[in-house]
């Protein structure tokens, strides 16, 4: 039976964005695409050379078809995706960053992905993978999607896989007083946790990477991303706690959307192949910087080693 290196679990939506650098309210031409945190990670890992499957639910509609065909073309196994006859694929609209910050408008209430549940897990070859990647977006979608996230984490030891969990707090989906304790509980159960320092401050009042480490003592690998400054990894491997830190790249930022997913994919790619902590953090930064140079959520062609970037005045954010 074929082994899957990584199963990525989460919602992917259709994306509508102006074809030119102008706000949605005045745009007359738009581009259609798709995007989702976990499927972005899956696409990067597949290009890196790993056998990757993406598991989710999609509506049986045109956006669902576009997502399935697009991810399959990027080398991602989409056989675990459930098509829903009665719920639509979610959609979001991107208002470009024209100097005042990009805005994302979500239309995902009642989406097919919000119907994900622990029953879906039973259809996956969880016993034939070494890794499952998911994020804090899923428990914000619905009670059943949250139950699935918990199930993934609690079944990991018995099923023999490890879990990476990107906190990915989305304020538009749930309030901080609900999200904070829930995301802390989920993160504590994961093998790898990735979180932005800005997220940790919002969720838990942390003002430093050390604060986050004290808040989350459970994960074997905790990566705290301090936006344009650095990324710090705390490694707990039975020999005490070690830390590694690598500065962020200085590059021109075209658009920040997708950079955090790219960082996660680069870091995981390095971790899975046995890179040192410093090398896998550097690879994460490089993937993030590569994605910051495009308006797309996913940018192909990075390669398997950190790239060299010309320094620019804007700073690369991998948060």
Secondary structure, DSSP 4 states (H G I P E B T S, - for coil): -PPBSEEEE---EEEEEESSSS-TTT-S-EEEEEE-HHHHHHHHHHHHT--EEEE-EEESSHHHHHHHHHHHHTT-B-TTPEEESSSPPPEEEEE--SSS--EEEEE-TT-GGGG--HHHHTTS-GGGBSEEEEETTHHHH-HHHHHHHHHHHHHHHHHT-EEEEE----TTTS-HHHHHHHHHHHHHT-SEEEEEHHHHHHHH---SHHHHHHH----SEEEEEETTTEEEEEEESSS-EEEEEEEPP----S--TTHHHHHHHHHHHHHHTT--HHHHHHHHHHHHHHHHTSSSS------SSPPP----SSPP---
